[in-house]
Amino acid sequence: MSVIGPDEDAFLRAHSRTFLLATRADGSPTGWPMVGLYPGGTLEFSTYRSSRKVVDLQRNPAACCVVAPDDADRALVLRGTAEVVEGQHELPTGGGDVRTNIKVADGIGERARERMKSGKRVVVRFTPTDATFIPGVESP
């Protein structure tokens, strides 16, 4: 049974600003701001194969994602597991064309696609086991 209901699904399709949280080897928490793409059921992230997050998530796949857009009155906290997907040669798209969904500087998208094809970048797929909305905090 999916923990993603209609409200969570709509929120994830509308927002990609995500903080991916995991643990270091010593058990302390760590996190990274990411673009989380949602093709349905899972969140996907593109990152370098040699990144610290890949090492941490391969050691311990338990993770948390906080989808916290600047323009929303709430955030979505997802708990679950992450896996590094080997051999994927295309960037995740979140079910659409990433070039129209995410604004990046000229050349960045093409460089990321090239590095994905070469194997320098990998996809981290996060599968939620729990989803909770939390109210946003107003800026002072």
MODELLER restraints for C-alpha pairs under 7 A, 6 or more apart:
rsr = mdl.restraints
at = mdl.atoms
rsr.add(forms.Gaussian(group=physical.xy_distance, feature=features.Distance(at['CA:3:A'], at['CA:129:A']), mean=6.15, stdev=0.5))
rsr.add(forms.Gaussian(group=physical.xy_distance, feature=features.Distance(at['CA:3:A'], at['CA:130:A']), mean=5.80, stdev=0.5))
rsr.add(forms.Gaussian(group=physical.xy_distance, feature=features.Distance(at['CA:3:A'], at['CA:131:A']), mean=6.22, stdev=0.5))
rsr.add(forms.Gaussian(group=physical.xy_distance, feature=features.Distance(at['CA:4:A'], at['CA:41:A']), mean=6.88, stdev=0.5))
rsr.add(forms.Gaussian(group=physical.xy_distance, feature=features.Distance(at['CA:4:A'], at['CA:131:A']), mean=6.87, stdev=0.5))
rsr.add(forms.Gaussian(group=physical.xy_distance, feature=features.Distance(at['CA:12:A'], at['CA:38:A']), mean=6.23, stdev=0.5))
rsr.add(forms.Gaussian(group=physical.xy_distance, feature=features.Distance(at['CA:13:A'], at['CA:38:A']), mean=6.11, stdev=0.5))
rsr.add(forms.Gaussian(group=physical.xy_distance, feature=features.Distance(at['CA:15:A'], at['CA:69:A']), mean=6.26, stdev=0.5))
rsr.add(forms.Gaussian(group=physical.xy_distance, feature=features.Distance(at['CA:16:A'], at['CA:35:A']), mean=5.30, stdev=0.5))
rsr.add(forms.Gaussian(group=physical.xy_distance, feature=features.Distance(at['CA:16:A'], at['CA:36:A']), mean=4.84, stdev=0.5))
rsr.add(forms.Gaussian(group=physical.xy_distance, feature=features.Distance(at['CA:16:A'], at['CA:37:A']), mean=5.93, stdev=0.5))
rsr.add(forms.Gaussian(group=physical.xy_distance, feature=features.Distance(at['CA:16:A'], at['CA:67:A']), mean=6.91, stdev=0.5))
rsr.add(forms.Gaussian(group=physical.xy_distance, feature=features.Distance(at['CA:17:A'], at['CA:34:A']), mean=6.39, stdev=0.5))
rsr.add(forms.Gaussian(group=physical.xy_distance, feature=features.Distance(at['CA:17:A'], at['CA:35:A']), mean=5.35, stdev=0.5))
rsr.add(forms.Gaussian(group=physical.xy_distance, feature=features.Distance(at['CA:17:A'], at['CA:36:A']), mean=6.35, stdev=0.5))
rsr.add(forms.Gaussian(group=physical.xy_distance, feature=features.Distance(at['CA:17:A'], at['CA:67:A']), mean=5.80, stdev=0.5))
rsr.add(forms.Gaussian(group=physical.xy_distance, feature=features.Distance(at['CA:17:A'], at['CA:68:A']), mean=5.98, stdev=0.5))
rsr.add(forms.Gaussian(group=physical.xy_distance, feature=features.Distance(at['CA:17:A'], at['CA:69:A']), mean=5.53, stdev=0.5))
rsr.add(forms.Gaussian(group=physical.xy_distance, feature=features.Distance(at['CA:18:A'], at['CA:33:A']), mean=5.93, stdev=0.5))
rsr.add(forms.Gaussian(group=physical.xy_distance, feature=features.Distance(at['CA:18:A'], at['CA:34:A']), mean=5.18, stdev=0.5))
rsr.add(forms.Gaussian(group=physical.xy_distance, feature=features.Distance(at['CA:18:A'], at['CA:35:A']), mean=5.79, stdev=0.5))
rsr.add(forms.Gaussian(group=physical.xy_distance, feature=features.Distance(at['CA:18:A'], at['CA:36:A']), mean=5.51, stdev=0.5))
rsr.add(forms.Gaussian(group=physical.xy_distance, feature=features.Distance(at['CA:18:A'], at['CA:65:A']), mean=6.43, stdev=0.5))
rsr.add(forms.Gaussian(group=physical.xy_distance, feature=features.Distance(at['CA:18:A'], at['CA:66:A']), mean=5.53, stdev=0.5))
rsr.add(forms.Gaussian(group=physical.xy_distance, feature=features.Distance(at['CA:18:A'], at['CA:67:A']), mean=4.34, stdev=0.5))
rsr.add(forms.Gaussian(group=physical.xy_distance, feature=features.Distance(at['CA:18:A'], at['CA:68:A']), mean=6.12, stdev=0.5))
rsr.add(forms.Gaussian(group=physical.xy_distance, feature=features.Distance(at['CA:19:A'], at['CA:31:A']), mean=6.49, stdev=0.5))
rsr.add(forms.Gaussian(group=physical.xy_distance, feature=features.Distance(at['CA:19:A'], at['CA:32:A']), mean=5.54, stdev=0.5))
rsr.add(forms.Gaussian(group=physical.xy_distance, feature=features.Distance(at['CA:19:A'], at['CA:33:A']), mean=4.48, stdev=0.5))
rsr.add(forms.Gaussian(group=physical.xy_distance, feature=features.Distance(at['CA:19:A'], at['CA:34:A']), mean=5.75, stdev=0.5))
rsr.add(forms.Gaussian(group=physical.xy_distance, feature=features.Distance(at['CA:19:A'], at['CA:65:A']), mean=5.52, stdev=0.5))
rsr.add(forms.Gaussian(group=physical.xy_distance, feature=features.Distance(at['CA:19:A'], at['CA:66:A']), mean=5.10, stdev=0.5))
rsr.add(forms.Gaussian(group=physical.xy_distance, feature=features.Distance(at['CA:19:A'], at['CA:67:A']), mean=6.44, stdev=0.5))
rsr.add(forms.Gaussian(group=physical.xy_distance, feature=features.Distance(at['CA:20:A'], at['CA:31:A']), mean=5.44, stdev=0.5))
rsr.add(forms.Gaussian(group=physical.xy_distance, feature=features.Distance(at['CA:20:A'], at['CA:32:A']), mean=5.33, stdev=0.5))
rsr.add(forms.Gaussian(group=physical.xy_distance, feature=features.Distance(at['CA:20:A'], at['CA:33:A']), mean=6.41, stdev=0.5))
rsr.add(forms.Gaussian(group=physical.xy_distance, feature=features.Distance(at['CA:20:A'], at['CA:34:A']), mean=6.67, stdev=0.5))
rsr.add(forms.Gaussian(group=physical.xy_distance, feature=features.Distance(at['CA:20:A'], at['CA:64:A']), mean=6.06, stdev=0.5))
rsr.add(forms.Gaussian(group=physical.xy_distance, feature=features.Distance(at['CA:20:A'], at['CA:65:A']), mean=4.65, stdev=0.5))
rsr.add(forms.Gaussian(group=physical.xy_distance, feature=features.Distance(at['CA:20:A'], at['CA:66:A']), mean=6.72, stdev=0.5))
rsr.add(forms.Gaussian(group=physical.xy_distance, feature=features.Distance(at['CA:21:A'], at['CA:30:A']), mean=5.74, stdev=0.5))
rsr.add(forms.Gaussian(group=physical.xy_distance, feature=features.Distance(at['CA:21:A'], at['CA:31:A']), mean=4.18, stdev=0.5))
rsr.add(forms.Gaussian(group=physical.xy_distance, feature=features.Distance(at['CA:21:A'], at['CA:32:A']), mean=6.61, stdev=0.5))
rsr.add(forms.Gaussian(group=physical.xy_distance, feature=features.Distance(at['CA:21:A'], at['CA:63:A']), mean=5.65, stdev=0.5))
rsr.add(forms.Gaussian(group=physical.xy_distance, feature=features.Distance(at['CA:21:A'], at['CA:64:A']), mean=5.02, stdev=0.5))
rsr.add(forms.Gaussian(group=physical.xy_distance, feature=features.Distance(at['CA:21:A'], at['CA:65:A']), mean=5.99, stdev=0.5))
rsr.add(forms.Gaussian(group=physical.xy_distance, feature=features.Distance(at['CA:22:A'], at['CA:29:A']), mean=5.88, stdev=0.5))
rsr.add(forms.Gaussian(group=physical.xy_distance, feature=features.Distance(at['CA:22:A'], at['CA:30:A']), mean=5.52, stdev=0.5))
rsr.add(forms.Gaussian(group=physical.xy_distance, feature=features.Distance(at['CA:22:A'], at['CA:31:A']), mean=6.17, stdev=0.5))
rsr.add(forms.Gaussian(group=physical.xy_distance, feature=features.Distance(at['CA:22:A'], at['CA:57:A']), mean=6.88, stdev=0.5))
rsr.add(forms.Gaussian(group=physical.xy_distance, feature=features.Distance(at['CA:22:A'], at['CA:62:A']), mean=6.73, stdev=0.5))
rsr.add(forms.Gaussian(group=physical.xy_distance, feature=features.Distance(at['CA:22:A'], at['CA:63:A']), mean=4.78, stdev=0.5))
rsr.add(forms.Gaussian(group=physical.xy_distance, feature=features.Distance(at['CA:22:A'], at['CA:64:A']), mean=6.55, stdev=0.5))
rsr.add(forms.Gaussian(group=physical.xy_distance, feature=features.Distance(at['CA:23:A'], at['CA:29:A']), mean=4.46, stdev=0.5))
rsr.add(forms.Gaussian(group=physical.xy_distance, feature=features.Distance(at['CA:23:A'], at['CA:30:A']), mean=5.58, stdev=0.5))
rsr.add(forms.Gaussian(group=physical.xy_distance, feature=features.Distance(at['CA:23:A'], at['CA:56:A']), mean=6.57, stdev=0.5))
rsr.add(forms.Gaussian(group=physical.xy_distance, feature=features.Distance(at['CA:24:A'], at['CA:30:A']), mean=6.45, stdev=0.5))
rsr.add(forms.Gaussian(group=physical.xy_distance, feature=features.Distance(at['CA:24:A'], at['CA:56:A']), mean=5.88, stdev=0.5))
rsr.add(forms.Gaussian(group=physical.xy_distance, feature=features.Distance(at['CA:25:A'], at['CA:56:A']), mean=6.93, stdev=0.5))
rsr.add(forms.Gaussian(group=physical.xy_distance, feature=features.Distance(at['CA:35:A'], at['CA:45:A']), mean=6.45, stdev=0.5))
rsr.add(forms.Gaussian(group=physical.xy_distance, feature=features.Distance(at['CA:36:A'], at['CA:43:A']), mean=5.76, stdev=0.5))
rsr.add(forms.Gaussian(group=physical.xy_distance, feature=features.Distance(at['CA:36:A'], at['CA:44:A']), mean=5.67, stdev=0.5))
rsr.add(forms.Gaussian(group=physical.xy_distance, feature=features.Distance(at['CA:36:A'], at['CA:45:A']), mean=5.45, stdev=0.5))
rsr.add(forms.Gaussian(group=physical.xy_distance, feature=features.Distance(at['CA:37:A'], at['CA:43:A']), mean=5.47, stdev=0.5))
rsr.add(forms.Gaussian(group=physical.xy_distance, feature=features.Distance(at['CA:37:A'], at['CA:44:A']), mean=5.14, stdev=0.5))
rsr.add(forms.Gaussian(group=physical.xy_distance, feature=features.Distance(at['CA:37:A'], at['CA:45:A']), mean=6.51, stdev=0.5))
rsr.add(forms.Gaussian(group=physical.xy_distance, feature=features.Distance(at['CA:37:A'], at['CA:92:A']), mean=6.75, stdev=0.5))
rsr.add(forms.Gaussian(group=physical.xy_distance, feature=features.Distance(at['CA:37:A'], at['CA:93:A']), mean=6.27, stdev=0.5))
rsr.add(forms.Gaussian(group=physical.xy_distance, feature=features.Distance(at['CA:37:A'], at['CA:94:A']), mean=4.33, stdev=0.5))
rsr.add(forms.Gaussian(group=physical.xy_distance, feature=features.Distance(at['CA:38:A'], at['CA:44:A']), mean=6.35, stdev=0.5))
rsr.add(forms.Gaussian(group=physical.xy_distance, feature=features.Distance(at['CA:38:A'], at['CA:94:A']), mean=4.26, stdev=0.5))
rsr.add(forms.Gaussian(group=physical.xy_distance, feature=features.Distance(at['CA:38:A'], at['CA:95:A']), mean=6.88, stdev=0.5))
rsr.add(forms.Gaussian(group=physical.xy_distance, feature=features.Distance(at['CA:39:A'], at['CA:94:A']), mean=3.97, stdev=0.5))
rsr.add(forms.Gaussian(group=physical.xy_distance, feature=features.Distance(at['CA:39:A'], at['CA:95:A']), mean=4.44, stdev=0.5))
rsr.add(forms.Gaussian(group=physical.xy_distance, feature=features.Distance(at['CA:42:A'], at['CA:125:A']), mean=6.53, stdev=0.5))
rsr.add(forms.Gaussian(group=physical.xy_distance, feature=features.Distance(at['CA:42:A'], at['CA:126:A']), mean=5.53, stdev=0.5))
rsr.add(forms.Gaussian(group=physical.xy_distance, feature=features.Distance(at['CA:42:A'], at['CA:127:A']), mean=4.83, stdev=0.5))
rsr.add(forms.Gaussian(group=physical.xy_distance, feature=features.Distance(at['CA:42:A'], at['CA:128:A']), mean=6.72, stdev=0.5))
rsr.add(forms.Gaussian(group=physical.xy_distance, feature=features.Distance(at['CA:43:A'], at['CA:125:A']), mean=5.83, stdev=0.5))
rsr.add(forms.Gaussian(group=physical.xy_distance, feature=features.Distance(at['CA:43:A'], at['CA:126:A']), mean=5.08, stdev=0.5))
rsr.add(forms.Gaussian(group=physical.xy_distance, feature=features.Distance(at['CA:43:A'], at['CA:127:A']), mean=6.72, stdev=0.5))
rsr.add(forms.Gaussian(group=physical.xy_distance, feature=features.Distance(at['CA:44:A'], at['CA:92:A']), mean=6.27, stdev=0.5))
rsr.add(forms.Gaussian(group=physical.xy_distance, feature=features.Distance(at['CA:44:A'], at['CA:123:A']), mean=6.45, stdev=0.5))
rsr.add(forms.Gaussian(group=physical.xy_distance, feature=features.Distance(at['CA:44:A'], at['CA:124:A']), mean=5.67, stdev=0.5))
rsr.add(forms.Gaussian(group=physical.xy_distance, feature=features.Distance(at['CA:44:A'], at['CA:125:A']), mean=4.59, stdev=0.5))
rsr.add(forms.Gaussian(group=physical.xy_distance, feature=features.Distance(at['CA:44:A'], at['CA:126:A']), mean=6.21, stdev=0.5))
rsr.add(forms.Gaussian(group=physical.xy_distance, feature=features.Distance(at['CA:45:A'], at['CA:92:A']), mean=6.96, stdev=0.5))
rsr.add(forms.Gaussian(group=physical.xy_distance, feature=features.Distance(at['CA:45:A'], at['CA:123:A']), mean=5.49, stdev=0.5))
rsr.add(forms.Gaussian(group=physical.xy_distance, feature=features.Distance(at['CA:45:A'], at['CA:124:A']), mean=5.10, stdev=0.5))
rsr.add(forms.Gaussian(group=physical.xy_distance, feature=features.Distance(at['CA:45:A'], at['CA:125:A']), mean=6.56, stdev=0.5))
rsr.add(forms.Gaussian(group=physical.xy_distance, feature=features.Distance(at['CA:46:A'], at['CA:91:A']), mean=6.67, stdev=0.5))
rsr.add(forms.Gaussian(group=physical.xy_distance, feature=features.Distance(at['CA:46:A'], at['CA:92:A']), mean=6.99, stdev=0.5))
rsr.add(forms.Gaussian(group=physical.xy_distance, feature=features.Distance(at['CA:46:A'], at['CA:121:A']), mean=6.56, stdev=0.5))
rsr.add(forms.Gaussian(group=physical.xy_distance, feature=features.Distance(at['CA:46:A'], at['CA:122:A']), mean=5.79, stdev=0.5))
rsr.add(forms.Gaussian(group=physical.xy_distance, feature=features.Distance(at['CA:46:A'], at['CA:123:A']), mean=4.70, stdev=0.5))
rsr.add(forms.Gaussian(group=physical.xy_distance, feature=features.Distance(at['CA:46:A'], at['CA:124:A']), mean=6.38, stdev=0.5))
rsr.add(forms.Gaussian(group=physical.xy_distance, feature=features.Distance(at['CA:47:A'], at['CA:121:A']), mean=5.33, stdev=0.5))
rsr.add(forms.Gaussian(group=physical.xy_distance, feature=features.Distance(at['CA:47:A'], at['CA:122:A']), mean=5.65, stdev=0.5))
rsr.add(forms.Gaussian(group=physical.xy_distance, feature=features.Distance(at['CA:47:A'], at['CA:123:A']), mean=6.44, stdev=0.5))
rsr.add(forms.Gaussian(group=physical.xy_distance, feature=features.Distance(at['CA:48:A'], at['CA:120:A']), mean=5.84, stdev=0.5))
rsr.add(forms.Gaussian(group=physical.xy_distance, feature=features.Distance(at['CA:48:A'], at['CA:121:A']), mean=4.19, stdev=0.5))
rsr.add(forms.Gaussian(group=physical.xy_distance, feature=features.Distance(at['CA:48:A'], at['CA:122:A']), mean=6.07, stdev=0.5))
rsr.add(forms.Gaussian(group=physical.xy_distance, feature=features.Distance(at['CA:49:A'], at['CA:120:A']), mean=5.67, stdev=0.5))
rsr.add(forms.Gaussian(group=physical.xy_distance, feature=features.Distance(at['CA:49:A'], at['CA:121:A']), mean=5.12, stdev=0.5))
rsr.add(forms.Gaussian(group=physical.xy_distance, feature=features.Distance(at['CA:49:A'], at['CA:122:A']), mean=5.51, stdev=0.5))
rsr.add(forms.Gaussian(group=physical.xy_distance, feature=features.Distance(at['CA:57:A'], at['CA:82:A']), mean=6.51, stdev=0.5))
rsr.add(forms.Gaussian(group=physical.xy_distance, feature=features.Distance(at['CA:61:A'], at['CA:81:A']), mean=5.10, stdev=0.5))
rsr.add(forms.Gaussian(group=physical.xy_distance, feature=features.Distance(at['CA:61:A'], at['CA:82:A']), mean=4.97, stdev=0.5))
rsr.add(forms.Gaussian(group=physical.xy_distance, feature=features.Distance(at['CA:61:A'], at['CA:83:A']), mean=6.45, stdev=0.5))
rsr.add(forms.Gaussian(group=physical.xy_distance, feature=features.Distance(at['CA:62:A'], at['CA:80:A']), mean=5.98, stdev=0.5))
rsr.add(forms.Gaussian(group=physical.xy_distance, feature=features.Distance(at['CA:62:A'], at['CA:81:A']), mean=4.59, stdev=0.5))
rsr.add(forms.Gaussian(group=physical.xy_distance, feature=features.Distance(at['CA:62:A'], at['CA:82:A']), mean=6.52, stdev=0.5))
rsr.add(forms.Gaussian(group=physical.xy_distance, feature=features.Distance(at['CA:63:A'], at['CA:79:A']), mean=6.14, stdev=0.5))
rsr.add(forms.Gaussian(group=physical.xy_distance, feature=features.Distance(at['CA:63:A'], at['CA:80:A']), mean=5.57, stdev=0.5))
rsr.add(forms.Gaussian(group=physical.xy_distance, feature=features.Distance(at['CA:63:A'], at['CA:81:A']), mean=5.35, stdev=0.5))
rsr.add(forms.Gaussian(group=physical.xy_distance, feature=features.Distance(at['CA:63:A'], at['CA:82:A']), mean=6.34, stdev=0.5))
rsr.add(forms.Gaussian(group=physical.xy_distance, feature=features.Distance(at['CA:64:A'], at['CA:78:A']), mean=5.55, stdev=0.5))
rsr.add(forms.Gaussian(group=physical.xy_distance, feature=features.Distance(at['CA:64:A'], at['CA:79:A']), mean=4.42, stdev=0.5))
rsr.add(forms.Gaussian(group=physical.xy_distance, feature=features.Distance(at['CA:64:A'], at['CA:80:A']), mean=6.10, stdev=0.5))
rsr.add(forms.Gaussian(group=physical.xy_distance, feature=features.Distance(at['CA:65:A'], at['CA:77:A']), mean=5.86, stdev=0.5))
rsr.add(forms.Gaussian(group=physical.xy_distance, feature=features.Distance(at['CA:65:A'], at['CA:78:A']), mean=5.05, stdev=0.5))
rsr.add(forms.Gaussian(group=physical.xy_distance, feature=features.Distance(at['CA:65:A'], at['CA:79:A']), mean=6.49, stdev=0.5))
rsr.add(forms.Gaussian(group=physical.xy_distance, feature=features.Distance(at['CA:66:A'], at['CA:75:A']), mean=6.77, stdev=0.5))
rsr.add(forms.Gaussian(group=physical.xy_distance, feature=features.Distance(at['CA:66:A'], at['CA:76:A']), mean=5.68, stdev=0.5))
rsr.add(forms.Gaussian(group=physical.xy_distance, feature=features.Distance(at['CA:66:A'], at['CA:77:A']), mean=4.55, stdev=0.5))
rsr.add(forms.Gaussian(group=physical.xy_distance, feature=features.Distance(at['CA:66:A'], at['CA:78:A']), mean=6.27, stdev=0.5))
rsr.add(forms.Gaussian(group=physical.xy_distance, feature=features.Distance(at['CA:67:A'], at['CA:75:A']), mean=5.63, stdev=0.5))
rsr.add(forms.Gaussian(group=physical.xy_distance, feature=features.Distance(at['CA:67:A'], at['CA:76:A']), mean=5.12, stdev=0.5))
rsr.add(forms.Gaussian(group=physical.xy_distance, feature=features.Distance(at['CA:67:A'], at['CA:77:A']), mean=6.48, stdev=0.5))
rsr.add(forms.Gaussian(group=physical.xy_distance, feature=features.Distance(at['CA:68:A'], at['CA:75:A']), mean=4.62, stdev=0.5))
rsr.add(forms.Gaussian(group=physical.xy_distance, feature=features.Distance(at['CA:68:A'], at['CA:76:A']), mean=6.66, stdev=0.5))
rsr.add(forms.Gaussian(group=physical.xy_distance, feature=features.Distance(at['CA:73:A'], at['CA:135:A']), mean=6.32, stdev=0.5))
rsr.add(forms.Gaussian(group=physical.xy_distance, feature=features.Distance(at['CA:73:A'], at['CA:136:A']), mean=4.76, stdev=0.5))
rsr.add(forms.Gaussian(group=physical.xy_distance, feature=features.Distance(at['CA:74:A'], at['CA:133:A']), mean=6.67, stdev=0.5))
rsr.add(forms.Gaussian(group=physical.xy_distance, feature=features.Distance(at['CA:74:A'], at['CA:134:A']), mean=5.59, stdev=0.5))
rsr.add(forms.Gaussian(group=physical.xy_distance, feature=features.Distance(at['CA:74:A'], at['CA:135:A']), mean=4.27, stdev=0.5))
rsr.add(forms.Gaussian(group=physical.xy_distance, feature=features.Distance(at['CA:74:A'], at['CA:136:A']), mean=4.04, stdev=0.5))
rsr.add(forms.Gaussian(group=physical.xy_distance, feature=features.Distance(at['CA:75:A'], at['CA:133:A']), mean=5.73, stdev=0.5))
rsr.add(forms.Gaussian(group=physical.xy_distance, feature=features.Distance(at['CA:75:A'], at['CA:134:A']), mean=5.37, stdev=0.5))
rsr.add(forms.Gaussian(group=physical.xy_distance, feature=features.Distance(at['CA:75:A'], at['CA:135:A']), mean=6.37, stdev=0.5))
rsr.add(forms.Gaussian(group=physical.xy_distance, feature=features.Distance(at['CA:75:A'], at['CA:136:A']), mean=6.11, stdev=0.5))
rsr.add(forms.Gaussian(group=physical.xy_distance, feature=features.Distance(at['CA:76:A'], at['CA:131:A']), mean=6.88, stdev=0.5))
rsr.add(forms.Gaussian(group=physical.xy_distance, feature=features.Distance(at['CA:76:A'], at['CA:132:A']), mean=5.77, stdev=0.5))
rsr.add(forms.Gaussian(group=physical.xy_distance, feature=features.Distance(at['CA:76:A'], at['CA:133:A']), mean=4.49, stdev=0.5))
rsr.add(forms.Gaussian(group=physical.xy_distance, feature=features.Distance(at['CA:76:A'], at['CA:134:A']), mean=6.24, stdev=0.5))
rsr.add(forms.Gaussian(group=physical.xy_distance, feature=features.Distance(at['CA:77:A'], at['CA:131:A']), mean=5.74, stdev=0.5))
rsr.add(forms.Gaussian(group=physical.xy_distance, feature=features.Distance(at['CA:77:A'], at['CA:132:A']), mean=5.21, stdev=0.5))
rsr.add(forms.Gaussian(group=physical.xy_distance, feature=features.Distance(at['CA:77:A'], at['CA:133:A']), mean=6.16, stdev=0.5))
rsr.add(forms.Gaussian(group=physical.xy_distance, feature=features.Distance(at['CA:78:A'], at['CA:128:A']), mean=5.72, stdev=0.5))
rsr.add(forms.Gaussian(group=physical.xy_distance, feature=features.Distance(at['CA:78:A'], at['CA:130:A']), mean=5.64, stdev=0.5))
rsr.add(forms.Gaussian(group=physical.xy_distance, feature=features.Distance(at['CA:78:A'], at['CA:131:A']), mean=4.59, stdev=0.5))
rsr.add(forms.Gaussian(group=physical.xy_distance, feature=features.Distance(at['CA:78:A'], at['CA:132:A']), mean=6.58, stdev=0.5))
rsr.add(forms.Gaussian(group=physical.xy_distance, feature=features.Distance(at['CA:79:A'], at['CA:128:A']), mean=5.42, stdev=0.5))
rsr.add(forms.Gaussian(group=physical.xy_distance, feature=features.Distance(at['CA:79:A'], at['CA:129:A']), mean=5.78, stdev=0.5))
rsr.add(forms.Gaussian(group=physical.xy_distance, feature=features.Distance(at['CA:79:A'], at['CA:130:A']), mean=5.14, stdev=0.5))
rsr.add(forms.Gaussian(group=physical.xy_distance, feature=features.Distance(at['CA:79:A'], at['CA:131:A']), mean=6.59, stdev=0.5))
rsr.add(forms.Gaussian(group=physical.xy_distance, feature=features.Distance(at['CA:80:A'], at['CA:126:A']), mean=6.88, stdev=0.5))
rsr.add(forms.Gaussian(group=physical.xy_distance, feature=features.Distance(at['CA:80:A'], at['CA:127:A']), mean=5.57, stdev=0.5))
rsr.add(forms.Gaussian(group=physical.xy_distance, feature=features.Distance(at['CA:80:A'], at['CA:128:A']), mean=4.18, stdev=0.5))
rsr.add(forms.Gaussian(group=physical.xy_distance, feature=features.Distance(at['CA:80:A'], at['CA:129:A']), mean=4.74, stdev=0.5))
rsr.add(forms.Gaussian(group=physical.xy_distance, feature=features.Distance(at['CA:80:A'], at['CA:130:A']), mean=6.65, stdev=0.5))
rsr.add(forms.Gaussian(group=physical.xy_distance, feature=features.Distance(at['CA:81:A'], at['CA:126:A']), mean=5.65, stdev=0.5))
rsr.add(forms.Gaussian(group=physical.xy_distance, feature=features.Distance(at['CA:81:A'], at['CA:127:A']), mean=5.45, stdev=0.5))
rsr.add(forms.Gaussian(group=physical.xy_distance, feature=features.Distance(at['CA:81:A'], at['CA:128:A']), mean=6.58, stdev=0.5))
rsr.add(forms.Gaussian(group=physical.xy_distance, feature=features.Distance(at['CA:82:A'], at['CA:124:A']), mean=6.44, stdev=0.5))
rsr.add(forms.Gaussian(group=physical.xy_distance, feature=features.Distance(at['CA:82:A'], at['CA:125:A']), mean=5.48, stdev=0.5))
rsr.add(forms.Gaussian(group=physical.xy_distance, feature=features.Distance(at['CA:82:A'], at['CA:126:A']), mean=4.21, stdev=0.5))
rsr.add(forms.Gaussian(group=physical.xy_distance, feature=features.Distance(at['CA:82:A'], at['CA:127:A']), mean=6.26, stdev=0.5))
rsr.add(forms.Gaussian(group=physical.xy_distance, feature=features.Distance(at['CA:83:A'], at['CA:124:A']), mean=5.61, stdev=0.5))
rsr.add(forms.Gaussian(group=physical.xy_distance, feature=features.Distance(at['CA:83:A'], at['CA:125:A']), mean=5.33, stdev=0.5))
rsr.add(forms.Gaussian(group=physical.xy_distance, feature=features.Distance(at['CA:83:A'], at['CA:126:A']), mean=6.51, stdev=0.5))
rsr.add(forms.Gaussian(group=physical.xy_distance, feature=features.Distance(at['CA:84:A'], at['CA:122:A']), mean=6.91, stdev=0.5))
rsr.add(forms.Gaussian(group=physical.xy_distance, feature=features.Distance(at['CA:84:A'], at['CA:123:A']), mean=5.94, stdev=0.5))
rsr.add(forms.Gaussian(group=physical.xy_distance, feature=features.Distance(at['CA:84:A'], at['CA:124:A']), mean=4.57, stdev=0.5))
rsr.add(forms.Gaussian(group=physical.xy_distance, feature=features.Distance(at['CA:84:A'], at['CA:125:A']), mean=6.37, stdev=0.5))
rsr.add(forms.Gaussian(group=physical.xy_distance, feature=features.Distance(at['CA:85:A'], at['CA:122:A']), mean=6.44, stdev=0.5))
rsr.add(forms.Gaussian(group=physical.xy_distance, feature=features.Distance(at['CA:85:A'], at['CA:123:A']), mean=5.30, stdev=0.5))
rsr.add(forms.Gaussian(group=physical.xy_distance, feature=features.Distance(at['CA:85:A'], at['CA:124:A']), mean=6.00, stdev=0.5))
rsr.add(forms.Gaussian(group=physical.xy_distance, feature=features.Distance(at['CA:85:A'], at['CA:125:A']), mean=6.82, stdev=0.5))
rsr.add(forms.Gaussian(group=physical.xy_distance, feature=features.Distance(at['CA:86:A'], at['CA:122:A']), mean=6.54, stdev=0.5))
rsr.add(forms.Gaussian(group=physical.xy_distance, feature=features.Distance(at['CA:88:A'], at['CA:122:A']), mean=6.95, stdev=0.5))
rsr.add(forms.Gaussian(group=physical.xy_distance, feature=features.Distance(at['CA:89:A'], at['CA:116:A']), mean=5.38, stdev=0.5))
rsr.add(forms.Gaussian(group=physical.xy_distance, feature=features.Distance(at['CA:89:A'], at['CA:117:A']), mean=4.55, stdev=0.5))
rsr.add(forms.Gaussian(group=physical.xy_distance, feature=features.Distance(at['CA:90:A'], at['CA:113:A']), mean=6.65, stdev=0.5))
rsr.add(forms.Gaussian(group=physical.xy_distance, feature=features.Distance(at['CA:90:A'], at['CA:116:A']), mean=6.16, stdev=0.5))
rsr.add(forms.Gaussian(group=physical.xy_distance, feature=features.Distance(at['CA:90:A'], at['CA:117:A']), mean=6.59, stdev=0.5))
rsr.add(forms.Gaussian(group=physical.xy_distance, feature=features.Distance(at['CA:91:A'], at['CA:113:A']), mean=6.19, stdev=0.5))
rsr.add(forms.Gaussian(group=physical.xy_distance, feature=features.Distance(at['CA:91:A'], at['CA:116:A']), mean=6.51, stdev=0.5))
rsr.add(forms.Gaussian(group=physical.xy_distance, feature=features.Distance(at['CA:115:A'], at['CA:121:A']), mean=5.58, stdev=0.5))
rsr.add(forms.Gaussian(group=physical.xy_distance, feature=features.Distance(at['CA:116:A'], at['CA:122:A']), mean=6.40, stdev=0.5))
